[in-house]
Amino acid sequence: MKKTALLLSASFLSSFPLLIHAETTKTLPIIEQQKQVAGFYQYQAGDVQITALLDGTNFMSPSLFKDISPQQVQHILKKYYADQDKGVQTSINAFLVNTGKSLVLVDSGAASCFGAHLGSILKNLGASGYKPRQVDTILLTHLHPDHVCGISKDGVANFPNATVYVSSDEASYWLDPKQAAKLPKDKQAGYEGTVKHIKQAIAPYQAKQRFKTYKLGDEIQGFKVINTAGHTPGHFSYELKTKGESVVFIGDIVHSHTVQFDKPETAIEYDIDPKKAVATRLKQFADFAKNGQTIAAPHLPFPGIGHIYSADGKSYQWIPVHFKD
């Protein structure tokens, strides 16, 4: 009887490896979500809260970068272990700034202007605990669609209580009906397409006299305006000084944390004045690295907040903020 029991036990135990092997080799389906979870990130700068908002990520063709070969671009991407198959990845971010007295949105994302894969600003703003109606000020670094389209939808303001600000030089360039004729013929269609998006976005604010312009030397809700023209004629950055820290919202002085950090002299097709855009980037990068400046960037990897480091003053490295829960 004992011998039979031992044989049965041994037989039962010997089946365990087969059962374990069957469980471990079972194929599990890969669960794919349309979006990653983290769409907002809150950063405390002195007594001011900055909420980075992700609109989405996008890929740019290497051919958009000027005075650099596709092979050089691929080499840089490989060095950073970046995805090389789809092109050069970029983010589209906006920033919600709670100063304690005002709720300021810096840029607004692309909404649906560049396709359905973008347009998450409003959803992520809500997830962060705020409501669009609480925003009282919108600062646009410039009027490209991936910065202005998010302020409205179908002729209705997404931020009904906000006043929109952009530089007078920027407004003049895009809203002058005679400007298209001044451009080379191969640039006119692209310009007119951009203007169409701009006019649709700002219309509900213009209707309520909530679209305003500023000039160099002005200050808006404690933000200093900084002329960083080149990418567009009226491109401006914004500096906010808080207790113990200064943050510069840089706008589009850079589009890639890989290519344009290794080769900051590289312009991009979207630059209206490439030489001036490069000169602006070189000056700003040098100043930021020297001063340890905290920056917030709409096209650096989300959350787009961090610092710029340089060991030699020629090439640079992006140092993102350290994640805090």
C-alpha positions as CSV (number, residue, x, y, z in Angstrom):
1,M,0.0,0.0,0.0
2,K,2.8,2.4,0.9
3,K,4.7,1.5,-2.2
4,T,1.6,2.3,-4.4
5,A,1.1,5.6,-2.6
6,L,4.7,6.6,-3.2
7,L,4.5,5.7,-6.9
8,L,1.3,7.8,-7.2
9,S,3.0,10.7,-5.4
10,A,6.0,10.5,-7.6
11,S,3.9,10.4,-10.7
12,F,1.9,13.4,-9.6
13,L,5.0,15.5,-8.8
14,S,6.7,14.5,-12.0
15,S,3.8,16.2,-13.9
16,F,4.6,19.6,-12.3
17,P,7.4,20.6,-14.7
18,L,5.1,20.0,-17.6
19,L,2.4,22.1,-16.0
20,I,4.8,24.9,-15.2
21,H,6.3,24.7,-18.7
22,A,2.8,24.9,-20.2
23,E,2.0,28.0,-18.2
24,T,5.3,29.8,-19.0
25,T,5.1,29.2,-22.7
26,K,1.5,30.3,-23.0
27,T,1.3,33.3,-25.4
28,L,-0.3,36.4,-23.9
29,P,-1.9,39.0,-26.1
30,I,-0.2,42.4,-26.3
31,I,-2.6,45.1,-25.0
32,E,-2.3,48.2,-27.0
33,Q,-3.6,51.5,-25.9
34,Q,-4.1,54.5,-28.2
35,K,-2.3,56.8,-25.7
36,Q,0.2,56.5,-22.9
37,V,-1.2,57.5,-19.5
38,A,1.1,60.4,-18.5
39,G,-0.3,63.4,-20.2
40,F,0.4,66.1,-17.6
41,Y,3.3,66.7,-15.3
42,Q,3.4,69.3,-12.5
43,Y,6.6,71.1,-11.7
44,Q,7.0,73.5,-8.8
45,A,9.1,76.6,-9.6
46,G,9.5,78.6,-6.5
47,D,5.9,79.7,-5.6
48,V,4.6,79.0,-9.0
49,Q,3.1,75.7,-10.3
50,I,3.8,74.8,-13.9
51,T,1.8,72.0,-15.5
52,A,3.2,70.5,-18.6
53,L,0.5,69.3,-21.0
54,L,1.1,66.8,-23.8
55,D,-0.7,67.3,-27.0
56,G,1.0,64.3,-28.6
57,T,4.2,63.2,-30.4
58,N,5.1,63.4,-34.0
59,F,7.8,62.4,-36.5
60,M,9.6,64.7,-38.8
61,S,11.4,63.7,-42.0
62,P,15.2,64.0,-41.7
63,S,15.1,66.0,-45.0
64,L,13.5,68.9,-43.0
65,F,16.8,69.6,-41.3
66,K,19.1,71.9,-43.3
67,D,22.9,71.7,-44.0
68,I,23.1,68.2,-42.6
69,S,23.0,65.0,-44.5
70,P,20.4,62.2,-43.9
71,Q,23.4,60.0,-43.0
72,Q,24.5,62.5,-40.3
73,V,20.9,62.6,-38.9
74,Q,20.8,58.8,-38.8
75,H,24.1,58.7,-37.0
76,I,22.9,61.1,-34.3
77,L,19.6,59.2,-33.9
78,K,21.6,56.0,-33.5
79,K,23.8,57.5,-30.9
80,Y,20.8,58.5,-28.8
81,Y,19.0,55.1,-29.4
82,A,16.2,57.0,-31.0
83,D,13.7,55.4,-33.4
84,Q,15.2,55.7,-36.9
85,D,12.5,54.1,-38.9
86,K,9.8,56.9,-38.8
87,G,12.1,59.9,-38.8
88,V,13.0,62.4,-36.1
89,Q,10.6,62.3,-33.1
90,T,9.3,65.5,-31.6
91,S,6.8,66.4,-28.9
92,I,4.1,69.0,-28.9
93,N,3.7,70.4,-25.4
94,A,1.9,73.4,-23.8
95,F,2.3,74.8,-20.3
96,L,-0.3,75.9,-17.8
97,V,1.1,78.3,-15.2
98,N,-0.6,79.0,-11.9
99,T,0.9,82.1,-10.5
100,G,-1.5,82.2,-7.6
101,K,-3.1,85.3,-9.1
102,S,-3.6,84.2,-12.7
103,L,-3.9,80.9,-14.7
104,V,-1.8,81.3,-17.8
105,L,-1.5,78.9,-20.8
106,V,1.7,79.2,-22.8
107,D,0.9,77.9,-26.3
108,S,-2.1,75.5,-26.9
109,G,-1.1,72.6,-29.1
110,A,-2.2,71.6,-32.6
111,A,-5.7,70.3,-31.8
112,S,-6.9,68.6,-35.0
113,C,-4.9,70.8,-37.4
114,F,-2.2,68.1,-38.0
115,G,-4.3,65.0,-37.7
116,A,-6.1,62.9,-35.1
117,H,-2.9,61.6,-33.4
118,L,-2.6,65.0,-31.7
119,G,-5.1,67.2,-29.8
120,S,-4.8,66.0,-26.2
121,I,-4.3,69.3,-24.5
122,L,-7.9,69.8,-23.2
123,K,-8.2,66.2,-22.0
124,N,-4.8,66.4,-20.2
125,L,-5.7,69.8,-18.7
126,G,-8.8,68.3,-17.2
127,A,-6.9,65.3,-15.9
128,S,-4.5,67.7,-14.1
129,G,-7.4,69.1,-12.1
130,Y,-8.1,72.4,-14.0
131,K,-10.9,73.6,-16.2
132,P,-10.6,75.5,-19.4
133,R,-12.8,78.3,-18.1
134,Q,-10.3,79.0,-15.3
135,V,-7.6,80.1,-17.8
136,D,-7.6,83.9,-18.0
137,T,-4.5,84.4,-20.2
138,I,-3.0,82.7,-23.2
139,L,0.5,83.6,-24.3
140,L,1.4,82.4,-27.8
141,T,5.1,82.2,-28.7
142,H,4.1,82.5,-32.3
143,L,1.2,81.6,-34.6
144,H,2.1,78.3,-36.2
145,P,-0.8,75.9,-36.1
146,D,0.8,73.6,-33.6
147,H,0.7,76.5,-31.1
148,V,-2.5,78.3,-31.9
149,C,-5.0,75.7,-33.1
150,G,-5.8,74.5,-29.6
151,I,-7.4,77.7,-28.5
152,S,-10.7,77.1,-30.3
153,K,-12.8,74.5,-32.1
154,D,-15.4,75.0,-34.8
155,G,-15.6,78.7,-34.1
156,V,-16.0,78.4,-30.4
157,A,-13.3,79.4,-27.9
158,N,-12.0,76.5,-25.9
159,F,-11.0,79.0,-23.1
160,P,-14.0,81.3,-22.9
161,N,-12.6,83.6,-20.2
162,A,-9.1,84.0,-21.6
163,T,-7.4,86.8,-23.5
164,V,-4.9,85.7,-26.1
165,Y,-1.6,87.6,-26.5
166,V,0.9,87.4,-29.4
167,S,3.6,89.9,-30.5
168,S,2.5,92.7,-32.8
169,D,5.3,91.6,-35.3
170,E,3.8,88.1,-35.4
171,A,0.3,89.3,-35.9
172,S,1.3,91.7,-38.7
173,Y,3.2,89.0,-40.6
174,W,0.4,86.5,-40.6
175,L,-2.7,88.7,-40.7
176,D,-1.5,91.2,-43.4
177,P,-3.6,90.5,-46.5
178,K,-0.7,91.8,-48.7
179,Q,2.0,89.5,-47.2
180,A,1.4,86.4,-49.4
181,A,2.2,88.4,-52.5
182,K,5.6,89.4,-51.0
183,L,6.7,85.8,-50.7
184,P,8.3,83.5,-53.4
185,K,5.6,81.7,-55.3
186,D,6.6,78.3,-54.0
187,K,6.0,79.6,-50.4
188,Q,2.6,81.3,-51.0
189,A,0.4,78.2,-50.8
190,G,1.9,77.1,-47.5
191,Y,1.6,80.6,-46.1
192,E,-2.1,80.8,-47.1
193,G,-2.8,77.4,-45.6
194,T,-1.2,78.5,-42.3
195,V,-3.2,81.8,-42.3
196,K,-6.4,79.9,-42.7
197,H,-5.8,77.8,-39.6
198,I,-4.7,81.0,-37.7
199,K,-7.8,83.0,-38.6
200,Q,-10.1,80.1,-37.7
201,A,-8.4,79.7,-34.3
202,I,-8.4,83.4,-33.2
203,A,-11.8,84.4,-34.6
204,P,-13.9,83.8,-31.5
205,Y,-11.4,85.8,-29.4
206,Q,-11.3,88.6,-31.9
207,A,-15.1,88.7,-31.8
208,K,-15.0,89.5,-28.0
209,Q,-12.0,91.8,-28.2
210,R,-9.9,89.2,-26.4
211,F,-7.1,88.9,-29.0
212,K,-4.4,91.4,-28.2
213,T,-0.8,92.2,-29.3
214,Y,2.2,93.4,-27.4
215,K,5.7,94.8,-28.2
216,L,9.2,94.4,-26.8
217,G,9.4,95.8,-23.3
218,D,5.8,94.9,-22.3
219,E,5.0,92.6,-19.4
220,I,2.0,90.3,-19.2
221,Q,0.8,88.8,-15.9
222,G,4.4,89.0,-14.6
223,F,5.9,87.4,-17.7
224,K,8.7,89.3,-19.4
225,V,8.6,89.0,-23.2
226,I,11.9,88.2,-25.0
227,N,12.4,88.7,-28.7
228,T,13.6,85.3,-30.2
229,A,12.7,86.0,-33.8
230,G,13.9,83.9,-36.7
231,H,11.7,80.8,-36.7
232,T,9.0,83.4,-37.4
233,P,9.3,87.2,-37.7
234,G,7.5,87.8,-34.4
235,H,8.6,84.8,-32.4
236,F,8.9,85.6,-28.7
237,S,9.8,83.7,-25.6
238,Y,8.5,84.4,-22.1
239,E,10.4,84.6,-18.8
240,L,8.7,84.2,-15.4
241,K,10.7,84.9,-12.3
242,T,9.6,83.2,-9.1
243,K,11.0,82.9,-5.6
244,G,14.5,81.4,-6.2
245,E,14.0,80.4,-9.8
246,S,13.5,81.7,-13.3
247,V,11.8,79.8,-16.0
248,V,11.9,80.7,-19.7
249,F,9.2,79.3,-22.0
250,I,11.3,79.2,-25.2
251,G,8.9,78.4,-28.0
252,D,10.3,77.0,-31.2
253,I,14.0,78.0,-30.9
254,V,14.6,74.2,-31.1
255,H,12.6,71.2,-32.6
256,S,14.8,68.2,-31.8
257,H,16.7,67.2,-28.6
258,T,18.9,65.0,-30.7
259,V,19.8,66.6,-34.1
260,Q,19.7,70.3,-33.0
261,F,21.5,69.7,-29.7
262,D,24.4,67.9,-31.4
263,K,24.3,70.3,-34.3
264,P,22.7,73.6,-33.1
265,E,23.7,75.3,-36.3
266,T,21.2,73.1,-38.1
267,A,18.0,75.0,-39.3
268,I,14.7,73.4,-40.1
269,E,12.4,73.8,-43.1
270,Y,9.8,75.6,-40.9
271,D,12.2,78.5,-40.1
272,I,11.1,81.5,-42.0
273,D,14.5,83.1,-41.6
274,P,16.9,80.2,-41.1
275,K,20.1,82.3,-40.5
276,K,18.4,84.3,-37.8
277,A,16.8,81.2,-36.3
278,V,20.2,79.6,-36.0
279,A,21.8,82.7,-34.5
280,T,18.9,83.0,-32.0
281,R,19.3,79.3,-31.0
282,L,23.1,79.6,-30.6
283,K,22.8,82.7,-28.4
284,Q,20.0,81.3,-26.3
285,F,21.6,77.9,-25.9
286,A,24.9,79.5,-24.8
287,D,23.1,81.7,-22.3
288,F,20.9,78.9,-20.9
289,A,23.9,76.6,-20.4
290,K,26.1,79.3,-18.8
291,N,23.3,80.4,-16.4
292,G,21.8,77.0,-15.5
293,Q,18.5,78.4,-16.8
294,T,15.3,76.3,-16.3
295,I,13.5,76.2,-19.6
296,A,10.1,74.9,-20.8
297,A,10.1,73.8,-24.4
298,P,7.1,72.8,-26.6
299,H,9.1,70.4,-28.9
300,L,11.4,68.7,-26.4
301,P,10.5,65.3,-25.0
302,F,7.5,65.5,-22.6
303,P,7.4,67.2,-20.1
304,G,9.8,69.5,-21.9
305,I,11.1,71.1,-18.7
306,G,14.8,71.0,-17.8
307,H,18.2,72.4,-18.5
308,I,20.8,72.7,-21.3
309,Y,24.3,71.5,-20.6
310,S,27.4,72.0,-22.7
311,A,31.0,70.7,-22.1
312,D,32.6,72.6,-25.0
313,G,30.2,75.4,-25.9
314,K,29.7,73.9,-29.3
315,S,27.4,70.9,-28.8
316,Y,24.7,70.6,-26.1
317,Q,22.9,68.0,-24.1
318,W,19.3,68.1,-22.9
319,I,18.9,67.4,-19.1
320,P,15.2,66.9,-18.3
321,V,13.8,67.4,-14.9
322,H,14.0,64.4,-12.6
323,F,10.6,62.8,-12.3
324,K,8.8,63.4,-9.0
325,D,5.6,61.7,-8.0
